[in-house]
Amino acid sequence: MHGTWEAAPAARWEDAFLSGNGRHGALVFGDPYDERVIVTHHALVLPVPPADTLPPRLAGRLPELQDRLLAGDTTAAEGFTDGRPLRWVGAFHPAFAVRLRRDGGPSSTGTPRTGTPRTGGPAPGYRREVDFATGVVRAVCAGRESRVFVSRADDVIVQRWSLPAVQGGRDLGGAAGRTPGTRVALDADLPGAPPGLDVAHSAVPSPGGALLTLRARYPGGDAAFTGVTLVVAPGGTAEAAGGGVRLPGAVREVLLLTRVRRHTGDLDVHAEAAALRALLDGEGDPARAYGRLLARHEEAHRGAYERVVLDLGGDPAERALPGSGLLARRGGAALLERLFAAGRYHLLSSSGMLPPRLVGLWTGDWDTAWSGAFTTDANLNLHTAAAAAAALPEVAHAHAALVYGQLADWRDNARMVFGARGVVAPAHTDGVSGHSYHFQRAYPLHLWTAGADWLLLPLVEHAETTGETDPRLVSALAEVALFYEDFLTRTGRDGRVVVVPSYSPENRPANASWVTVNATMDIAAARHALTTAAAHLPADAERLLALAARLPEYRVNEDGALAEWAWPGLADAYDHRHLSHLYPVWPLGEINPDDTPDLARAAHRALELRGAENDSAHGHLHHALVAARLRDGERAAGALRRVLEGDFFHDSLMSSHYPARDVYNADAAHTLPGLLVELLVQSAPDRLVLLPALPEGWARGVLRGVRTRFGARVDLEWRDGRCTATVRPSRAARISLRTPGGARPLRLAAGEDVTLTLPAR
């Protein structure tokens, strides 16, 4: 349940097992004869010329655009750009593969490429596995063993390779009468590398080891990245060989320490090597050095991973299956248990310097879909949906690093596009620039104004959960409110303010162009931003709340559904992967069955009418999250089932964007834990909802360690139609408790646990 395994090495990089510390990542193929570990780092992004990253200067033309849209010109915004062609943000890419190969072994040759099968089969008894609680990827076969982890404590990729003792003058895989050596190299020949990438290698052998470096300079500039690998291999003197080193046959244990640095100009490789040697604490024995490094890492990683556990009563025989075998069953408790555990593991492992990208922290190809960047108009918040409730503050801290690190660029967006103070977030970013420069006629992402509120919401939820508010959050909320005060200046005939221009990602009305008036998401974001800022800024509260009160009401259309645009005459287009207009339901909770039953019914009707469009994983799971908030467990389970039955997961338990494992993408893998928690426990600062959307067939289970937004931990166990919940508050609170049996008030005192018994349905 807290790991997965396979009976053969990965034949494709998508199936490689994953490890990461939120900065460095590793994709481990697990071939004990020819191990390949692809190294990644959040900072590795193809440079974009700074001049190309500026937001468009459109503020002077904004009043004319507003006039035309309000006058009924539904195509007015189609030319509202600065005429530039579509410019993609910088593409995330891999660094290189660390390769260890035993001379004469029955292994594949050449560069590992997606879809390329291994030419040699594994020996009997082969097993590769990843332990989610430690982050260690292990492969073993015929006495050979490979172990890899990425240290959270020391920010280094650690590899240990162990070989069997020589028997009868023959090492397994070698020729009789001689002892083969081990070759170690850094291989930059990975798929999609751009023409003109300047790669230089260095290998410096030394007694008991070697130092390998690889420097790659990007085309057209002085930006580069450098990888440094320290090889510790007592038992002989290495010799240079083909860009790497060859270790003599007497070497039975090898320890590799690898780091990557992105830089401009040159890197002091000697200083990097000294820093890696310092991690050994003077220890020359690879096994003991590995143990010390692992202990330091495990202390940080295990505690985070083990905070929350989900047990759905999976069949022991199914739990024992390899991941590929479990996935082939397309459902069942054991599969959900493993995907929940894997999702939290991958989410934790990809969050640190930045939050998870579309691909988490991993790719084996330079040509990554959608630049392997951060799509913020839906995907990033879906990835981080589990952060607060599933007890991963590390993810919230990583999310904060992205948001607060880009506020200066967000100010430029507000000023240059809208002529306003405050901040506007981009819909797509590579993590380097926060400017809105990725847009075109059919995707006018530069005119999306809801992004700042949407991206700050996970940080608001983190503050509510922990009871600690970062001063940077208060400042950012004030800037979002400032933008709306400058932007919301137009009024309709009813005296309410009008959001114009307005854009509902990434959809358009059935009878109009993409940019219109009063998109529901924009209204919800403005209202939430103003009221949240008012709660943190008492001196400005009256003014901000007055503006929020003048925002339009949501609209229910002729189909009885919550409309995507609250503007007369705009027709809904239902068959779309995004559900932006249901932002008031999930994650805001502004529309819910308790407080707004009529709007909740309209939202449910909108969900019923929504199509799946291109079957993207994020669309299905977003649908399921909204259904869970509306307490429709069967609809949520149905959307989840479409993902499980659609072959979205690789053997690595990382997911794809489309069915049939098409396009490596972390949306499903990272969102699924958040969904499973939402089916069982939901919270707000003043509310706890237990078993709000328990699907049929979930007859028993245990969920421990869930955090709530009123500062309590919840442990839940249900069986035979009854449920026991223990609420463990860290601070005093008065909340409304909602269960399948009804509602009642509940007073909580810090440190005083409350145990509840209730019906499961």
C-alpha positions in Angstrom: 0.0 0.0 0.0 2.9 2.4 0.7 4.9 1.5 -2.3 4.7 -0.2 -5.7 6.8 -2.7 -7.7 7.4 -4.2 -11.0 9.0 -7.5 -12.3 11.0 -5.9 -15.1 13.0 -2.7 -15.6 11.3 0.3 -17.2 11.3 0.2 -21.0 10.1 3.7 -21.3 11.0 6.8 -19.3 7.3 7.2 -18.5 7.4 3.9 -16.5 10.5 4.8 -14.6 10.0 5.0 -10.8 10.3 8.5 -9.4 12.1 10.1 -6.5 12.4 13.8 -5.7 12.9 16.4 -3.1 11.1 19.4 -4.6 14.3 20.6 -6.4 16.1 17.6 -7.9 14.2 14.8 -9.5 15.2 11.3 -10.6 13.6 8.8 -13.0 15.0 5.4 -12.3 14.8 2.6 -14.9 16.0 -0.1 -12.5 18.3 -2.2 -14.8 20.9 -3.7 -12.5 23.2 -4.4 -15.5 22.8 -1.0 -17.2 21.2 1.4 -14.7 19.9 4.7 -16.1 18.8 7.5 -13.9 17.5 10.6 -15.6 18.2 13.7 -13.6 15.8 16.7 -13.5 15.7 20.0 -11.6 12.9 22.6 -11.2 15.3 25.3 -12.5 16.0 23.6 -15.8 13.9 25.7 -18.3 14.8 26.7 -21.8 15.6 30.4 -21.8 13.2 32.8 -23.3 14.6 36.2 -24.4 13.5 38.8 -21.8 12.1 41.1 -24.5 9.7 38.3 -25.5 8.3 37.9 -22.0 6.8 41.4 -21.6 3.0 41.6 -21.2 1.3 43.5 -24.0 0.8 47.3 -23.6 -3.0 47.5 -24.1 -4.2 49.7 -21.3 -4.8 52.7 -23.6 -7.1 50.7 -25.8 -9.1 49.2 -22.9 -11.9 51.8 -22.6 -12.7 51.3 -26.3 -12.9 47.5 -25.9 -15.2 47.9 -22.9 -17.5 50.2 -24.8 -17.8 47.8 -27.7 -18.4 44.7 -25.5 -21.1 46.5 -23.5 -22.7 47.7 -26.8 -23.1 44.0 -27.8 -20.1 43.6 -30.1 -19.4 39.9 -29.3 -16.1 39.8 -31.3 -14.6 43.0 -30.1 -11.7 41.4 -28.3 -10.5 39.2 -31.1 -8.0 41.9 -32.2 -7.1 43.0 -28.6 -3.5 42.0 -28.7 -0.2 43.7 -29.7 0.0 41.6 -32.8 2.7 39.2 -31.6 2.5 35.5 -32.6 1.9 32.9 -29.9 4.9 32.7 -27.7 5.3 29.7 -25.4 6.8 30.0 -22.0 10.2 28.3 -21.4 10.1 24.5 -21.7 11.0 22.4 -18.7 13.6 19.7 -19.7 15.7 16.9 -18.3 19.4 17.4 -17.6 21.1 14.0 -18.5 21.1 10.4 -17.6 23.5 8.9 -15.1 24.5 5.5 -16.5 26.3 2.6 -14.7 27.0 -0.3 -17.0 28.8 -3.6 -16.3 31.0 -4.7 -19.1 29.5 -7.5 -21.0 26.2 -7.4 -19.2 23.0 -8.6 -21.0 21.7 -5.1 -21.3 20.3 -2.8 -23.9 22.5 -0.3 -25.6 21.9 3.2 -26.8 19.9 6.1 -25.4 16.7 5.4 -23.4 13.9 6.8 -25.5 10.2 6.8 -24.9 8.5 3.7 -26.3 11.8 1.9 -26.9 11.7 -1.6 -25.3 14.6 -3.1 -23.6 16.4 -5.7 -25.8 17.4 -8.0 -23.0 14.9 -9.6 -20.4 15.6 -9.5 -16.7 17.1 -12.5 -14.9 14.9 -14.6 -12.7 14.1 -13.1 -9.4 14.2 -9.5 -10.7 12.3 -6.9 -8.8 12.2 -3.1 -8.8 10.3 -1.1 -6.2 9.7 2.3 -4.7 9.1 2.8 -1.0 6.8 5.9 -0.6 7.7 6.3 3.0 11.5 6.7 2.3 11.5 7.8 -1.3 14.0 5.0 -2.1 13.8 3.3 -5.5 15.4 -0.2 -5.4 16.2 -2.8 -8.1 17.6 -6.2 -7.3 18.5 -9.2 -9.5 20.9 -12.1 -9.0 22.8 -10.4 -6.1 23.1 -7.1 -7.9 21.3 -4.2 -6.3 20.6 -0.5 -7.2 19.2 2.0 -4.7 18.4 5.6 -5.5 16.8 8.5 -3.5 16.8 12.3 -3.7 17.8 13.7 -0.3 15.4 16.3 1.2 18.1 17.0 3.9 21.2 17.5 1.6 19.6 18.3 -1.8 21.5 15.6 -3.7 20.7 12.5 -5.8 22.2 9.5 -4.0 22.8 6.2 -5.9 24.3 3.0 -4.4 25.2 0.2 -6.8 26.2 -3.2 -5.2 27.6 -6.2 -7.1 27.8 -9.8 -6.1 31.1 -11.3 -5.2 33.1 -13.0 -8.0 32.5 -16.7 -8.0 34.8 -19.1 -10.0 36.4 -16.3 -11.9 33.1 -15.2 -13.3 30.8 -12.3 -12.5 27.2 -12.7 -13.7 27.0 -11.3 -17.2 30.7 -11.3 -17.8 32.9 -13.7 -19.7 34.5 -16.7 -17.9 38.0 -16.1 -16.7 37.9 -12.4 -16.4 36.3 -9.9 -14.1 34.5 -7.1 -16.0 34.6 -3.5 -15.0 31.9 -0.9 -14.4 31.5 2.1 -16.7 30.0 5.3 -15.3 29.0 8.3 -17.5 26.7 11.3 -17.7 24.7 11.0 -20.9 23.0 14.1 -22.3 21.7 12.4 -25.5 18.0 12.5 -24.5 15.0 12.9 -26.8 14.1 16.3 -28.1 17.4 18.1 -27.2 17.6 21.3 -29.2 20.0 21.7 -32.1 23.0 23.7 -31.0 23.0 22.5 -27.4 26.7 22.8 -26.5 27.6 19.8 -24.3 31.1 19.3 -22.7 32.2 16.4 -20.5 34.9 16.0 -18.0 36.1 12.9 -16.1 38.8 13.0 -13.5 39.7 9.6 -12.1 41.2 9.3 -8.7 42.1 6.4 -6.3 38.8 5.2 -4.9 36.6 7.1 -7.2 36.2 9.9 -9.8 34.6 13.2 -10.5 32.3 13.5 -13.5 31.0 16.8 -14.9 28.7 17.7 -17.7 28.1 21.3 -18.9 25.4 22.1 -21.4 25.1 25.6 -22.8 21.8 26.6 -24.3 21.8 27.8 -27.9 22.1 31.6 -28.5 23.3 32.8 -25.1 25.5 32.2 -22.0 22.9 30.5 -19.9 23.9 26.9 -19.0 23.5 24.1 -16.6 26.2 21.9 -15.1 25.9 18.5 -13.5 28.5 17.2 -11.1 28.7 13.5 -10.0 31.1 12.4 -7.3 31.9 8.7 -7.7 33.0 6.8 -4.5 34.3 3.4 -5.4 37.0 1.9 -3.2 38.9 -1.1 -4.5 40.9 0.3 -7.3 41.8 3.3 -9.5 39.3 4.5 -12.1 40.4 5.2 -15.7 38.9 7.6 -18.2 36.8 5.9 -20.8 34.5 7.4 -23.5 33.5 10.6 -21.6 33.2 8.8 -18.3 35.2 6.4 -16.3 35.8 2.7 -16.0 36.0 1.2 -12.5 38.1 -2.0 -12.2 36.4 -5.3 -11.6 37.5 -5.4 -8.0 35.0 -2.6 -7.2 31.9 -4.2 -5.6 30.3 -1.1 -4.2 29.7 2.3 -5.9 28.2 5.4 -4.4 27.3 8.3 -6.7 26.3 11.8 -5.5 24.8 14.1 -8.2 23.7 17.7 -8.3 22.7 20.0 -11.1 23.1 23.8 -11.1 21.5 26.3 -13.6 23.8 29.3 -14.1 24.9 32.0 -16.4 28.6 31.9 -17.4 30.7 29.2 -15.7 30.3 27.2 -12.5 33.0 26.6 -10.0 33.1 22.8 -10.4 35.8 22.4 -7.7 33.6 24.1 -5.1 30.7 21.8 -6.1 32.9 18.7 -5.8 34.1 19.9 -2.4 30.5 20.3 -1.2 29.6 16.8 -2.3 32.7 15.4 -0.6 31.7 17.2 2.6 28.4 15.2 2.6 30.4 12.0 3.2 31.5 13.2 6.6 34.9 11.6 5.9 33.4 8.2 5.3 35.0 6.3 2.4 32.8 3.2 2.6 29.9 3.5 0.2 27.5 1.4 2.3 28.0 3.4 5.5 28.0 6.7 3.7 24.8 5.8 2.0 23.2 4.8 5.3 24.1 8.2 6.9 22.7 10.1 4.0 19.5 8.1 3.9 19.0 8.6 7.7 19.2 12.4 7.3 16.8 12.3 4.4 14.3 9.9 5.9 13.8 12.0 9.0 12.4 14.8 6.8 10.6 12.7 4.2 9.0 9.9 6.3 7.3 12.2 8.8 5.6 14.2 6.0 4.5 11.1 4.0 3.0 9.3 7.1 0.8 12.1 8.3 -2.2 10.8 6.5 -3.2 7.2 5.7 -6.1 5.8 3.8 -7.2 2.2 4.1 -10.2 1.1 2.1 -10.0 -2.6 3.1 -8.3 -3.7 -0.1 -8.0 -7.4 -0.8 -4.5 -8.6 0.5 -4.0 -10.6 -2.7 -4.6 -7.4 -4.8 -2.4 -5.4 -2.6 0.5 -7.8 -3.3 0.2 -7.2 -7.1 2.7 -5.1 -9.0 1.4 -1.7 -10.0 0.8 -2.8 -13.6 -1.2 -5.8 -12.5 -3.3 -3.7 -10.2 -3.9 -1.1 -12.9 -5.1 -3.8 -15.3 -8.0 -4.5 -12.9 -9.2 -0.9 -13.6 -10.8 -0.5 -10.1 -11.1 -1.8 -6.6 -10.1 -0.7 -3.1 -6.5 -1.8 -3.4 -6.0 0.3 -6.5 -7.4 3.4 -4.9 -5.3 2.8 -1.8 -2.1 2.6 -3.9 -3.0 5.6 -6.1 -3.8 7.7 -3.0 -0.5 6.8 -1.4 1.4 7.3 -4.7 -0.3 10.6 -5.4 0.7 12.0 -2.0 4.2 10.7 -2.5 4.6 12.2 -5.9 3.0 15.5 -4.8 5.4 15.8 -1.8 8.4 14.8 -3.9 7.8 17.4 -6.6 7.1 20.3 -4.2 9.9 22.4 -2.7 11.6 25.1 -4.8 8.4 25.4 -6.7 5.0 23.5 -6.7 4.5 20.6 -9.1 4.5 21.4 -12.8 2.2 19.8 -15.3 4.7 16.9 -15.2 5.4 17.2 -11.5 9.2 17.3 -11.4 10.0 14.7 -14.0 10.4 14.3 -17.7 12.7 12.3 -20.0 12.1 14.4 -23.1 13.1 18.0 -23.9 9.9 18.3 -26.0 7.4 18.3 -23.1 3.7 19.0 -23.8 2.6 22.5 -22.9 6.3 23.3 -22.0 6.0 21.1 -18.9 5.1 24.4 -17.2 2.5 25.6 -14.8 -1.0 26.0 -16.2 -2.6 28.1 -13.5 -6.2 28.5 -14.8 -7.1 25.0 -13.6 -4.3 22.5 -13.4 -2.1 23.9 -10.6 -4.9 24.3 -8.1 -6.1 20.8 -8.9 -2.6 19.4 -8.2 -2.5 21.1 -4.8 -6.1 20.3 -3.9 -4.8 17.8 -1.3 -2.2 20.1 0.3 -4.2 21.4 3.3 -6.5 18.6 4.1 -4.0 15.8 3.4 -1.4 17.4 5.7 1.2 18.5 3.2 2.3 22.0 4.2 5.4 21.5 2.2 3.2 21.8 -0.9 1.7 25.1 0.3 5.2 26.5 1.0 6.2 25.6 -2.5 3.1 27.2 -3.9 3.9 30.3 -1.9 7.4 30.4 -3.4 5.9 30.6 -6.9 3.2 33.2 -6.0 5.2 35.6 -3.9 8.2 35.3 -6.2 6.2 36.6 -9.1 4.2 39.4 -7.6 6.3 42.1 -9.2 5.5 40.6 -12.6 1.8 40.4 -11.7 1.9 44.1 -11.0 3.3 44.7 -14.5 0.4 42.7 -16.0 -2.2 44.8 -14.2 -0.5 48.1 -15.2 0.3 47.2 -18.8 -2.8 45.3 -19.9 -5.5 47.0 -17.7 -4.0 50.3 -16.6 -4.6 49.3 -13.0 -2.8 49.1 -9.7 -2.6 45.8 -7.9 -1.9 42.4 -9.5 -3.1 40.1 -12.2 -1.7 36.5 -12.5 -0.8 34.8 -15.7 -2.6 31.7 -16.9 0.6 30.0 -17.9 4.1 30.4 -16.4 7.4 28.5 -16.6 8.2 29.5 -13.0 10.8 32.1 -14.2 8.5 34.9 -15.4 5.1 35.8 -14.1 4.3 38.0 -17.0 1.2 37.3 -19.2 2.8 36.8 -22.6 1.3 33.4 -23.6 -1.9 34.3 -25.5 -3.6 34.3 -28.9 -7.0 35.0 -30.4 -8.5 31.6 -29.4 -6.8 31.7 -26.0 -6.9 35.3 -24.8 -5.2 34.3 -21.5 -3.9 37.8 -21.0 -7.5 39.0 -20.2 -8.2 36.5 -17.5 -8.5 38.5 -14.3 -9.5 35.8 -11.8 -6.1 34.2 -11.5 -4.7 36.1 -8.5 -7.6 35.1 -6.3 -7.6 31.6 -7.6 -3.9 31.2 -6.9 -4.0 32.8 -3.5 -6.9 30.6 -2.3 -4.6 27.6 -1.4 -2.5 29.9 0.7 -5.7 31.2 2.4 -6.7 27.6 3.2 -3.2 26.9 4.5 -3.4 29.9 6.9 -6.9 28.7 8.1 -5.6 25.2 8.6 -2.5 26.1 10.5 -3.9 29.2 12.3 -0.9 31.2 11.1 -1.2 34.0 8.5 1.9 34.9 6.5 2.2 38.8 6.3 3.0 38.3 2.6 -0.5 36.8 2.2 -2.2 39.9 3.7 -0.1 42.2 1.4 -1.0 40.1 -1.7 -4.7 40.1 -0.8 -4.6 43.9 -0.5 -3.1 44.1 -4.0 -5.7 41.9 -5.5 -8.4 44.1 -3.9 -6.6 47.2 -5.2 -6.8 45.8 -8.8 -10.5 45.3 -8.5 -11.1 48.8 -7.2 -9.4 50.2 -10.3 -10.8 47.7 -12.7 -14.5 47.4 -11.7 -15.5 50.9 -12.9 -18.3 50.1 -15.4 -21.9 49.6 -14.4 -24.9 48.1 -16.0 -28.5 49.3 -16.1 -29.2 47.8 -12.7 -26.5 49.8 -11.1 -24.3 46.8 -10.4 -20.7 46.8 -11.6 -19.9 44.9 -14.7 -16.8 42.7 -15.2 -15.6 43.7 -18.7 -13.6 42.3 -20.4 -14.3 38.9 -18.9 -13.0 35.4 -19.8 -13.9 32.0 -18.7 -10.9 29.7 -19.2 -10.7 28.2 -21.7 -14.2 28.2 -23.1 -16.4 30.6 -25.1 -20.2 31.2 -25.3 -22.0 29.2 -27.9 -23.0 32.4 -29.6 -20.1 34.8 -29.0 -16.3 35.0 -29.1 -14.0 34.1 -26.2 -13.9 37.5 -24.4 -17.2 38.7 -23.2 -18.9 40.2 -20.0 -19.5 38.8 -16.5 -18.0 35.4 -16.6 -19.2 33.6 -13.5 -15.6 32.7 -12.4 -14.6 36.4 -12.7 -17.5 37.4 -10.5 -16.8 34.8 -7.9 -13.1 35.7 -7.8 -13.8 39.4 -7.4 -16.3 38.8 -4.6 -14.0 36.4 -2.8 -11.0 38.6 -3.2 -12.7 41.7 -1.9 -14.4 40.0 1.1 -11.2 38.1 2.1 -9.1 41.2 1.9 -11.7 43.0 4.0 -11.4 40.4 6.7 -7.6 41.0 6.9 -7.7 44.8 6.4 -10.1 46.3 8.9 -9.4 49.9 7.9 -10.5 49.2 4.3 -13.2 46.7 5.1 -16.2 49.0 4.6 -15.1 50.2 1.2 -14.2 46.7 0.0 -17.4 45.1 1.2 -19.4 47.9 -0.5 -17.8 47.1 -3.8 -18.3 43.4 -3.4 -22.0 44.0 -2.7 -22.3 45.7 -6.1 -21.1 42.7 -8.0 -23.6 40.9 -10.2 -25.6 38.0 -9.0 -25.1 34.6 -10.5 -27.5 33.7 -13.3 -29.5 30.5 -13.7 -30.1 29.8 -17.4 -33.2 28.4 -19.2 -31.9 24.9 -18.6 -32.0 25.5 -14.9 -28.2 25.4 -14.8 -25.8 27.8 -13.2 -24.7 29.8 -16.3 -21.1 30.3 -17.2 -21.7 33.9 -18.1 -24.1 36.1 -16.0 -24.9 38.4 -18.9 -28.2 38.3 -20.8 -28.0 36.7 -24.2 -24.8 34.7 -23.8 -25.5 31.0 -24.4 -23.7 28.2 -22.5 -21.3 25.8 -24.4 -21.6 22.7 -22.3 -19.1 20.3 -23.9 -15.9 21.5 -22.4 -13.1 20.1 -20.2 -13.0 23.2 -17.9 -15.5 23.9 -15.2 -14.5 27.4 -14.3 -18.0 28.7 -13.6 -18.3 26.2 -10.7 -15.5 27.9 -8.8 -18.2 29.1 -6.3 -18.8 25.4 -5.5 -15.2 24.1 -5.5 -13.0 25.2 -4.0 -14.7 28.3 -2.7 -17.7 26.6 -1.0 -19.7 29.8 -1.5 -22.4 27.7 -3.2 -23.3 24.7 -1.1 -26.3 22.5 -0.2 -26.7 24.0 3.3 -26.5 27.8 2.7 -27.6 28.2 -0.9 -29.7 25.2 -1.8 -31.3 26.8 -4.9 -27.9 27.7 -6.4 -26.6 24.3 -5.4 -29.3 22.7 -7.4 -28.5 24.9 -10.4 -24.8 24.1 -10.0 -25.7 20.4 -10.0 -27.7 20.8 -13.1 -24.7 22.5 -14.8 -22.6 19.5 -13.8 -25.1 17.1 -15.3 -25.0 19.0 -18.6 -21.3 19.3 -18.7 -19.5 17.2 -21.4 -16.1 15.7 -21.1 -14.9 17.2 -24.4 -11.5 15.6 -25.1 -11.5 13.2 -22.1 -8.7 15.0 -20.3 -7.9 13.7 -16.8 -8.1 17.1 -15.1 -11.6 17.6 -16.5 -12.9 14.3 -15.1 -11.4 14.9 -11.6 -12.5 18.6 -11.5 -16.0 17.3 -12.3 -15.6 14.8 -9.4 -14.4 17.4 -6.9 -17.5 19.6 -7.7 -19.8 16.6 -7.4 -18.3 15.8 -4.0 -18.9 19.4 -2.7 -22.5 19.0 -3.9 -22.7 15.7 -2.0 -23.3 13.5 -5.0 -21.0 10.6 -4.3 -22.2 8.5 -7.2 -21.5 11.3 -9.8 -18.1 11.8 -8.2 -17.4 8.1 -8.3 -18.5 7.9 -11.9 -16.0 10.6 -12.9 -13.3 8.8 -11.0 -14.2 5.5 -12.6 -13.7 7.1 -16.1 -10.2 7.9 -15.1 -9.5 4.4 -13.6 -11.0 2.7 -16.6 -9.4 5.0 -19.2 -5.9 3.7 -18.8 -4.5 7.0 -17.6 -1.7 5.7 -15.3 1.8 4.5 -16.2 3.5 1.7 -14.4 5.3 4.4 -12.4 1.8 5.4 -11.1 2.4 8.8 -12.6 -0.5 9.7 -14.9 -1.2 10.9 -18.4 -3.3 13.8 -19.7 -5.4 11.7 -22.1 -6.7 8.1 -22.1 -4.4 5.2 -23.2 -1.4 6.8 -21.4 -1.2 9.6 -23.9 1.0 12.6 -22.8 2.8 12.3 -19.5 1.0 14.6 -17.0 0.6 14.7 -13.3 -3.0 16.1 -13.2 -4.7 12.8 -12.3 -1.9 11.5 -10.0 -1.8 14.6 -7.9 -5.5 15.5 -7.9 -6.8 12.0 -6.9 -5.8 12.2 -3.2 -7.6 15.5 -2.8 -10.7 14.0 -4.3 -10.7 10.9 -2.1 -10.4 13.2 1.0 -13.3 15.4 -0.3 -15.5 12.3 -0.6 -15.0 11.5 3.1 -14.2 14.8 5.0 -14.8 18.4 4.1 -14.2 21.5 6.2 -14.6 25.3 6.3 -13.5 27.7 9.1 -16.9 27.2 10.6 -18.0 23.8 9.4 -17.1 20.1 9.4 -18.9 17.7 7.0 -18.3 14.0 7.6 -19.0 11.4 4.8 -20.5 14.0 2.5 -20.2 11.9 -0.7 -19.4 8.3 0.3 -19.8 6.2 -2.9 -21.8 3.0 -2.9 -19.5 0.0 -2.4 -17.2 1.7 0.0 -18.4 -0.5 2.8 -15.5 0.1 5.2 -12.4 2.1 5.6 -10.1 4.2 7.7 -8.8 7.7 7.0 -6.4 9.1 9.6 -4.7 12.5 9.9 -6.9 14.8 7.8 -6.5 18.5 8.7 -9.4 20.9 8.8 -9.6 24.6 8.2 -10.7 25.2 11.8 -7.5 23.8 13.2 -8.3 20.2 14.1 -7.1 16.7 12.9 -9.8 14.2 12.1 -9.5 10.4 12.2 -12.4 8.5 10.5 -13.4 4.8 10.5 -16.5 3.4 9.0 -17.9 -0.2 8.8 -21.3 -1.9 8.6 -23.2 1.3 8.2 -21.7 3.1 11.2 -18.9 5.6 11.5 -16.6 6.7 14.3 -14.9 10.0 14.0 -12.3 11.5 16.4 -11.8 15.3 16.2 -8.5 16.4 17.7 -8.5 20.3 17.9 -5.4 22.3 18.2 -7.3 25.5 18.9 -10.8 26.4 20.2 -13.6 26.6 17.7 -17.4 26.7 17.3 -18.5 24.9 14.2 -21.5 23.4 12.5 -21.2 19.6 12.3 -22.9 18.0 9.2 -23.3 14.2 9.0 -25.5 11.8 7.1 -27.7 11.9 10.2 -28.2 15.6 10.3 -26.6 18.8 11.6 -25.7 20.2 15.0 -23.4 22.7 16.6 -20.1 21.5 18.1 -17.9 23.4 20.5 -14.2 22.4 20.4 -11.5 23.2 23.0 -7.8 23.0 22.2 -6.3 19.7 23.2 -9.6 18.0 24.0 -10.5 15.2 21.6 -14.1 14.6 20.7 -15.3 11.2 19.5 -18.5 11.0 17.5 -20.5 8.0 16.4 -22.8 8.5 13.4 -24.5 6.6 10.5 -22.3 6.1 7.5 -25.2 7.0 5.1 
